Amino acid sequence: MYSELKTKIEAAWADAEQLHNPATLAAIEEVVDLLDKGTLRVAEPTAEGKWQVNEWVKKAVILYFPTHGMKTSHAGDLEFYDKMPLKHGYEQLGVRVVPHAVARYGAYLAKGTILMPSYVNIGAYVDSGTMVDTWATVGSCAQIGKGVHLSGGVGIGGVLEPVQAAPVIIEDNCFIGSRCIVVEGAHIGREAVLGANTVITASTKIIDVTGAEPVEYKGYVPPRSVVIPGSYTRHYPAGDYQVSCALIIGQRKESTDKKTSLNDALREFDLSV
């Protein structure tokens, strides 16, 4: 469907001289516009339930920057100086935006999204019914599902380079507690609950402690997991020290009533959110 666009972007990535070609510049603009509309995504779920990263789309985002100059823009008395314009037309999009929330052009916000004072970067995809709470950030190319709550101060990492790196993925109906950090392409399965201050990176040990023996994951939280910050002892030449990890302490119950399921999990596991 986008084979012609992809060919032009790949050619420009391989040969910077192509950035002087008007057809190449138009292709870059079109890709970013499609991202802004949500028609094209940096990563998308497949029919098999996996996720596919569209590297050429990330390349187009990266190429956008050297093809644009710095410009001054204003929002009332506020002044900005950047290469990327801000997103506009929230009323038509059906998106609630509270001052001083900021989203960059090239970020997709679905109908019903709520932005408290927060930030959403280019290439991000935020699906319907999701709340980005106060001082939360959604990094470049991050993929946020439907009905997600990103609580106050949550940091969702962005990714542009290396091009082959996967973006952060938060699947539908997840609850991400206050001051959580999810970065380095971490993948949070649907309906998972992260308690406050949980940190998930590509190398963080995520240990399921609900069974007789621990089960370890890295970079992936299984669906409906209830997760809290933890630590484990690691041996170093200088002695034994505690290293941060994340602990899966239970499962959010499967339920068609997602709100009830969430409230039950928060009460049952006494989570700080």
N, C-alpha and C positions, 0 to 999 in steps of 0.2 A: 504493500500500500504506500509506503514511504520510500521505496527503493531509489527513486531519483534524488530525493533529498539526502538520503544516506550516502549515495555515491558522491555527491558534491561536498558533503561534510568530510568524508574520509579523504577525498582528494586534497582539500584544504589543510587537513591535519598533517598529511604527508608532505605538502609543499606550501609553505607560507606565502609564496608568490601568488597563489590563488586568491589570497585575501584582497588583492587589488581588482579582482574580477567582479563586476556588478552582479552577475548571476550567483556567485558564491555568497556575497553579502546578503542578497535577497533570501537565499536558502537559510542562512544563519538566523535572519530576522524571522522567517517563517517558523522555524523550529521553536524559537523562544515564544512566539505568539501561540503556537499550538500547546506548549507547556502551560502558558498562562490560562488557556481555555480548558485545560485538562484533557484535551483530545489525545495528546501524546504524553507519555510518562517515561521517566528515567528508569524505572523498574516497574514491573507489572506481574500480577499473579497469572500462572498458566493453568490450563485445563487440568493438569495433573496435580494441582495444589502446591506447586513450587513457585519460585520467583525468578523471573528473567530480567537481567540488567541490560539495558540498551546503551552500550558504551558509546555509540555514535551520537546519541542525544547529549550525553555528558560532554563530549567533544565540542558540540555546537555551543553549549553554554560557556565553555572555556574560551572558545573563539570569539564569543560575543564581546568580551572585554577589550582585546586589542583592536577591535574594529570600531570602537566608540570612544569619543573624547570625554573629558570631564566637563560637567555642566553644573551650574548653580540652580537650585530650585528652592521654592519657599512654600511653607505651610503656615500662613499667618506670619507671626514674628519669627518662626523657626526657619533656619537656613540649612540647606544640605548641599554638599558638593561631591558628586559621584558620577559614575558612568551609567548607572542603572536607574531608570525612572521608578517611581513608586506605583503600586497597583491602585486602580481607580474603579469607580462604578459599583460600589458595594451595595447600594440600594437595589440596583438592577440584578445583582448576583444573589440577593437574598442572604447576605452575610452581615452579621452584627459586628461592628468594630468600635470598641470603646477607646477614647483618647487615653494614652498615646500609643496605641497599637500601630505597628508598621509592617506592611508586607511589600516585598519587592515585586515589580513586574516580572513575569515568568514563573511566579508561584501560583499554584491552583488552589482556590478555596471553594469548596462545594457549597451549595445552598444549605443554610442551617448552621454553618460554622459560626462560632462565636470567638472573637479575639478580644480578650481583656488586654490591658497594656502589655504588649508582647511583641515578638519579632518573628517573621517568617521569611526565609531567604529564597532566592531564585531556584527553580527546579523542584521545590518541595511540592508535595501533593497532600492536601488535607481534605479528607472526605466528609460527607454530610453528618451533621449532628455532633461534631467534635468541638470541644472547648479547649482553647489554648489560654490557660489562666495567667494571672499577673506575673510578669517578668519571666515567663517561659520563653524559650527560643526553639524554633524549628529550623535546623540547619539546611544548607543547600542540598537538594535532591532527596531529603528524607521523605519517607512514605508513611503517612498516618491514615489509619483506617476510619471506618464509620463509628460514631458513638464513643470516641476515645476522650478521656479526660486527662489532659496534661496539667497537673496541679502547679501551684505557685512555685516559680523558680526552677522548673524542670529544664534541663539542658539536653536537647536532642541534637546530636552532632551532625555536621554536614560532611559531604564528601564530593570533591571534584577530581582531585588527583590523589593517587594514581587512578587513571581512567578505569582500570579493570576492577577497582575496589567497589564492593557493594555498598549501597546507602543503608542507613538505619531504616528498619521496617518495624512499625508498630501496627499490628493487625487489629481488626474490629473489636470494639467494646472493651478495650484495655483501660485500666486505671493506673496512671503513673503518679505516685505520691510526691509530695513536696520535696524539692531539691534533689530529686533523682537525676542521675546522669546516664544517658544511653548513647554510646558513641561507637566509632570504628566499625560500622556495618553490623552492629548487633541486631538480632531479630527477636522480637517479642511476639509470641504466639497469641492468637485471639483470646480475649476475655481474661488475660493474665492480670494480676494485681501486684504492683511493686510498692512496698512500703516506703515511707519517707527515707531519703538519703541513700537509697540503694544505688550502687554504681555497677553498670554493666558495660564492659568493653570487650574487645575481641579476645583478650587473654584472661579476663576475670573467670575464676572458678565459680561455677554455678552448681551447687551441690544439693541434690534432692536427699533430704534427711528423713523422709516420711516412712521409709521401709527399714528392714533389719540391717541392710547394708547401704552405704551412701552410693548414689549414682551421680556421676559428674558430667556436666555439659560445659561448653565454652562458646560464647557468642550467640547462644540460643536459649530462650526461655520457652518451655513447652506450653501449649494452650492451657488456660485456666489455672496455671500455677500461681500460688500465693508466695511471694518472695520478700525476704527481709535482708538487711545488711548483716553480715557475719564476719568471722575471721577464723583462720586456721594457723597452726604452728608450723613455721618453716625453719629449717636448720641452715645456719650460715656458719662460716669459719669463726665469726666473732660471737656466736651464740645462737640461741633460739629466740625467734621473734614472731609476733602476730602479723599476719598478712590479710588484707581485706579480701572478702569473697562475698557471694550472695547465697542465701540458703532458701531452698524451696521447702516450706514448712507445711504445705497442705495444698488442697485443690479447691478452687471455686466450683460450686456445684453446677452441673449442667441445668439450665433453666431457660425457658422462653422469656421469663421476666428478668431481663438483665439487671435492672435496678435492684430488685429484691435479692438476686444472687450476689450482687456486689455488697449490699448492706450486710447480708449474712456473713460473708467472708470477712469484712472489716470487724464485725462484732466477735465472731468466733475466734479469730486469730489475734484480736486485740491490736490491730495494726495502727501505727502512727502514720497519718497521711498528710 
